Each structure stands twice: as structure tokens, then as C-alpha cells.
């Protein structure tokens, strides 16, 4: 199979991100016919249709999604190669991590796990420029951002039923227990309606939930854990939440442990084998482990 050239990779990414050949051409300074020719050539080399063409634009096929993800990751390695070579300095100087480091994380991890690690990271390696995006831990979540080539490292929940996308590396950073959170001083918190949010836990924790006859079905849904915590503090219900989310708890709520048999959530980093070999990602993983241990 013929290899795709860097410019062909850039065209695939541009078409996927811009949603059409014309918009991709404008972003790359090319003609639409040049973009169309490039995509047809890539499809011929790969032996698969990469985009569904329509009147309103173009969208990646399943094969196209995989191709675009690989394209982003390959182009990212070109960028990292330049940054690491420039950071190597003289012949006797050790390479110094530098350049943009793209991180995806769900909200509570971005608030509580990343800041101390990034503080240590940038103090030790001032040439690193972290870019953090908060993503919802639904569907592919933070791990999906890594697979798609939009992040070098993700902070994700591990051990969920669907597992990680194939080909990724991961490591556990924290194991956090769930607890019952309820309005402060309430005489019978288990009688309150249950509040929940879409990103909360997964099938491994839901199994525990289903075995507890005192937990009613959730009747109130909120956008995220911060909203749930606020609503519980207002006396609107109770919730079962992980420790990271409860770091924002105020005196308006009480937190009650669920005992040794209660559910536990594993949170860790996710990256690709090629990113795991880069200086910046290796440095970030060291700092994440240092602040989480």
C-alpha cells in the first residue's frame, strides 16, 4: 500500500474538521478540485471510502474517522519531533520537554487532579505549554479525544464496561470512593429523592446501586456534578457522588461514607504508545503520579 504524504494527511483532517471540501480548501489555501483530488488519492491508497459526500458537505465514514484520527496523530508527531529536537540543545545537553501539550479531562479531574500536576510540570519544564480541554465523560469521553488525535493525554475513568479504545495505554492515578451526600442536618436523607447526572459512574457502579434496596430511581437529573452538589445543598435531594466531585462540598451538605463494600471509581491517564514515548507526556505522567500518590 502506498503511503500517504503529510499534505494528504492535512487535507483529510481539514475536510473532517471543516465539514466539506470547499471549506477545507479555503483553510488550506488550495482549490476545491485539489482537495477533492487529494481525498480521492488517499481513498485509493487506503482502499476505503473515507467521506460521505452530500449537498451540505462531507462527513467521515467509520473508516474515515479512523483515518482522520491516525492522520492527526501522525501530524502531531511531526510537531513533537521538531519541538524535541530543538529542545535537545548541544550535543552533551539532555533533551528538554517543550512545546504545546494537549490534555483532555472530565470536569472534576480538570479541577482537582490536573492543576497541582501542571504547576509542578511547568516549574520544572517552563518550555511546556499545556492546553487543557474539559470534555464530558460520555461515550468516547477523554479517551476518545486521544484516539481521535485531538489530545496527547486524557484523564479518564477506567474500568468502565465498554473499556478503552484499542491501542491505548493507561495507568491508574486515584481510586476514589463514592459517598452519600445530603442536605446538612437532614433527619432522614435516604427519604429524599435521588439526584444524578449523565456522567456519573458507569455500569460497574450501577451494579452496586441496583443491589441497594434503599436507593430509589433517580428522579432529578442535572447537567453536571457541580449542579447536583448545589441542588443537594438547597435541600432538593440526595446524591451518590465520587470523592473528586465532593471536594467542592460546602457546609450546606453532609457527606456519609458507604462502607467498605461501597463502589469505587478508578481515574487515570490514557495516551497512545507514540505519545507515551514523548518527553512532555512522560514528564506529565510523572507529575500526575507524584501528586496522586
C-alpha positions in Angstrom: 0.0 0.0 0.0 1.3 3.4 -0.9 2.0 5.8 2.0 0.0 9.0 2.5 2.1 12.1 2.3 1.9 14.8 5.1 -0.1 17.1 2.8 -2.6 14.4 2.1 -3.0 13.9 5.9 -3.6 17.6 6.4 -6.3 17.5 3.7 -8.1 14.6 5.4 -8.1 16.4 8.8 -9.2 19.7 7.2 -12.1 18.1 5.4 -13.3 16.3 8.6 -12.9 19.4 10.7 -14.4 21.9 8.2 -17.2 19.6 7.1 -16.6 19.9 3.4 -14.2 20.2 0.5 -14.8 23.9 -0.1 -14.2 24.9 3.5 -11.2 22.7 3.7 -9.7 24.2 0.6 -10.2 27.7 1.9 -8.5 26.8 5.2 -5.5 25.2 3.4 -5.2 27.8 0.6 -6.0 25.2 -2.0 -8.6 24.9 -4.7 -11.6 22.7 -4.2 -10.5 20.4 -7.1 -7.1 20.0 -5.4 -8.7 18.9 -2.2 -11.1 16.6 -4.0 -8.2 15.1 -6.0 -6.2 14.6 -2.8 -9.0 12.8 -1.0 -9.7 10.5 -3.9 -6.0 9.7 -4.0 -6.0 8.9 -0.3 -9.0 6.7 -0.6 -7.3 4.8 -3.5 -4.2 4.3 -1.4 -6.1 3.1 1.7 -8.7 1.1 -0.3 -11.7 2.6 1.5 -14.2 5.4 1.2 -13.3 8.0 3.8 -16.1 10.6 3.3 -19.8 10.6 2.6 -20.3 13.4 0.1 -23.6 15.3 0.0 -25.1 18.6 -0.9 -24.4 20.1 2.5 -20.8 18.9 2.7 -18.8 15.8 3.6 -18.7 13.7 6.8 -16.2 10.9 7.7 -17.3 7.3 7.3 -16.3 4.9 10.0 -13.2 4.2 8.0 -12.7 7.9 7.6 -12.9 8.5 11.3 -10.1 6.1 11.9 -8.1 7.5 9.1 -8.5 11.1 10.4 -7.6 10.0 13.9 -4.4 8.5 12.6 -3.7 11.5 10.4 -4.0 13.9 13.4 -1.7 11.7 15.5 0.9 11.4 12.7 0.9 15.1 12.1 1.2 15.7 15.8 4.4 13.6 15.9 5.9 15.8 13.2 5.2 18.8 15.6 6.6 17.0 18.6 9.7 15.9 16.7 10.5 19.5 15.9 10.0 20.6 19.5 12.1 17.8 21.0 14.9 18.3 18.5 15.0 22.0 19.2 14.9 21.3 22.9 17.9 19.0 22.8 20.4 21.8 22.7 24.0 21.0 22.3 25.5 17.5 21.8 26.0 17.0 25.5 22.8 18.6 26.8 19.8 16.4 27.7 16.7 16.9 25.7 14.3 19.3 27.4 10.5 18.9 27.0 9.0 21.9 25.2 6.1 22.9 23.1 2.3 22.5 23.3 1.0 19.6 25.4 -2.7 18.9 24.7 -4.7 17.4 27.6 -8.4 16.3 27.7 -10.1 15.7 31.1 -13.5 15.5 32.6 -14.6 18.4 34.8 -13.7 17.3 38.3 -10.3 15.8 37.2 -9.5 19.0 35.4 -10.3 21.0 38.5 -8.6 18.8 41.1 -6.1 16.4 39.6 -4.5 18.5 36.9 -3.7 21.9 38.5 -1.1 20.6 41.0 0.5 18.4 38.4 0.7 21.2 35.9 2.1 23.6 38.5 5.0 21.1 39.1 5.3 20.4 35.4 5.7 24.0 34.2 8.0 24.8 37.1 10.4 22.0 36.1 9.9 22.4 32.4 9.0 26.0 31.5 9.1 25.3 27.8 6.0 23.2 28.0 2.7 25.0 27.2 -0.3 23.0 28.5 -3.6 23.3 26.7 -6.4 21.7 28.7 -9.9 21.0 27.3 -12.7 19.8 29.5 -14.8 17.1 27.8 -17.9 15.2 29.0 -17.1 11.7 30.1 -19.8 10.3 28.0 -19.4 7.9 25.0 -15.8 8.0 23.9 -15.0 10.8 26.5 -11.5 11.8 27.2 -10.0 8.5 25.9 -11.8 9.2 22.6 -10.1 12.5 22.3 -6.8 10.7 22.5 -7.8 8.2 19.9 -9.0 10.9 17.5 -5.7 12.7 17.8 -7.1 15.8 19.5 -5.3 15.2 22.8 -1.9 13.8 23.7 -3.1 12.6 27.0 -6.5 12.2 28.6 -7.7 11.9 32.2 -10.5 9.4 32.1 -12.5 7.0 34.2 -11.0 3.5 33.8 -12.6 0.1 34.2 -15.9 1.0 32.6 -17.9 -1.7 30.8 -17.0 -0.5 27.3 -13.3 -0.4 28.1 -10.7 1.7 26.4 -10.4 2.1 22.6 -7.9 -0.4 21.3 -4.3 0.5 21.1 -4.2 2.9 24.1 -2.0 2.8 27.2 -3.4 3.7 30.6 -2.4 3.9 34.2 -4.5 4.3 37.4 -3.9 7.6 39.3 -6.5 7.5 42.0 -9.2 5.2 43.3 -12.0 7.3 44.8 -14.8 6.0 46.9 -18.4 7.1 46.4 -20.3 8.6 49.3 -23.9 9.7 50.1 -24.2 13.5 50.1 -27.3 15.1 51.5 -28.6 18.4 53.0 -26.7 19.2 56.2 -28.7 18.2 59.3 -31.5 16.4 57.4 -33.1 13.9 59.8 -33.8 11.2 57.1 -31.7 11.8 54.0 -32.5 8.4 52.4 -36.1 9.5 52.2 -35.1 12.3 49.8 -35.4 12.0 46.0 -32.2 10.8 44.3 -30.3 13.3 42.1 -28.0 12.3 39.3 -26.1 13.4 36.2 -25.3 11.6 33.0 -21.6 11.4 33.5 -21.9 9.8 36.9 -20.0 6.4 37.3 -20.8 3.6 34.9 -22.1 0.0 34.8 -19.5 -1.2 37.4 -21.0 1.2 40.0 -24.6 0.9 38.7 -24.5 -2.8 39.6 -23.8 -1.9 43.2 -26.6 0.7 43.1 -29.1 -1.9 41.8 -28.3 -4.2 44.8 -29.2 -1.5 47.3 -32.9 -1.5 48.1 -32.7 1.9 49.8 -31.6 3.8 46.7 -34.6 4.9 44.7 -34.6 5.6 40.9 -33.2 9.0 40.1 -36.0 11.5 39.6 -33.9 14.6 39.1 -31.1 14.9 36.5 -28.7 17.8 36.3 -26.1 18.9 33.8 -23.0 18.0 35.8 -21.8 17.1 39.3 -21.4 20.8 40.4 -25.0 21.4 39.7 -26.0 18.3 41.6 -24.0 19.3 44.6 -25.6 22.8 44.6 -29.1 21.4 44.4 -28.4 18.9 47.2 -27.2 21.9 49.3 -30.5 23.6 48.6 -32.4 20.6 50.1 -33.7 19.3 46.8 -32.5 15.8 47.2 -29.6 13.4 47.9 -26.9 12.1 45.7 -24.2 9.4 45.5 -21.0 11.1 44.3 -17.3 10.3 43.9 -14.7 11.9 46.1 -13.3 14.2 43.4 -16.8 15.8 43.0 -17.1 16.2 46.7 -14.0 18.3 47.1 -16.3 21.2 46.2 -18.7 20.4 49.0 -19.7 23.3 51.3 -21.2 23.4 54.8 -24.6 23.1 53.2 -24.2 19.4 52.8 -23.2 16.4 54.9 -21.2 13.5 53.4 -21.7 10.0 54.7 -19.5 7.1 53.7 -21.0 4.0 52.1 -18.8 1.5 53.9 -16.1 -0.9 52.7 -18.5 -2.5 50.2 -19.3 0.8 48.6 -18.4 1.5 45.0 -15.0 2.8 43.9 -14.1 4.7 40.8 -10.7 4.4 39.1 -9.4 7.5 37.4 -6.2 7.5 35.4 -4.4 8.7 32.4 -4.8 7.5 28.8 -2.4 8.0 25.9 -1.1 6.4 22.8 2.1 4.4 22.6 3.7 7.1 20.4 2.7 9.9 22.7 3.9 7.9 25.8 7.4 8.0 24.3 7.5 11.8 24.1 9.3 13.9 26.7 6.3 16.1 27.5 3.8 13.3 28.1 6.4 11.3 30.1 7.0 14.3 32.3 3.3 14.9 32.8 2.7 11.3 33.8 5.5 11.6 36.4 3.9 14.7 37.9 0.4 13.2 37.9 1.7 10.2 39.7 3.6 12.4 42.2 0.5 14.4 43.2 -1.9 11.5 43.2 0.2 9.0 45.2 
